[in-house]
Amino acid sequence: MNSVKEEFTDFVESAVDEERFRGDCQILTADARTLRVFCDIKYSVNQRYGALVYISFVLN
């Protein structure tokens, strides 16, 4: 799990407008199950709100 957190942090710190990060991840649910998902993350710079990160998850 730490590797995903590190990858995501590195991506956000170095991303340029409209850059994407895609990869396989796992989500821990409230009832302690682990779901395998594909995550698609988009970094975008908005003139009004600043840096925005959009994250979508697709069940594998």
N, C-alpha and C positions, 0 to 999 in steps of 0.2 A: 504494500500500500504506500509506503514511503516513496517508492520510485515514481508512482503516478503523481503524487503531490509535488515532488521535486520537478518532474517534467512539466507539470502545469504551471508551477511558479516560474520556472525558467522561460516557458513560452510567453507568459503574460509580461514578464520584465523586458523581453527582447522583441516582442511582436510589433509588426508595423500594421497600418490600417488594412483591413480586409484579409489578413492572414488567417489561416485555418490550422487546427491541430486535430488529428483524427487518431483514434486508437482503441484497443480493447481494454475495458476496465471492469471492475466489480463494484457493486453497490451493496452495502450492508443495510438490510431492511430493519424496521422497528421490531419485528419478531425474530431477529437474529438469523435470518436466511441471507444467503449471498446470491445475488443475481449477476450473471455475466451480461454485460452490455457493450455495445459499440458506442463510443462517445464522439461527437462532432462539436468542436469548440471554435467559435469565430470571434476574433478580436476586431473591434471597430472603434474608430474615433469619431465622436459626434460633436459638432460645433457647440451645441447647447449643453450637453451633459458630460462631455469629456470621454474618457475611455469606457467602452462597454464590452462585456464578454457575454456572448450567447452560448448556451450549452444545451445540446439535445442528446438524449439517450435513446438507443434502439435496442430492444431485447434481442439477444443472440439466440 
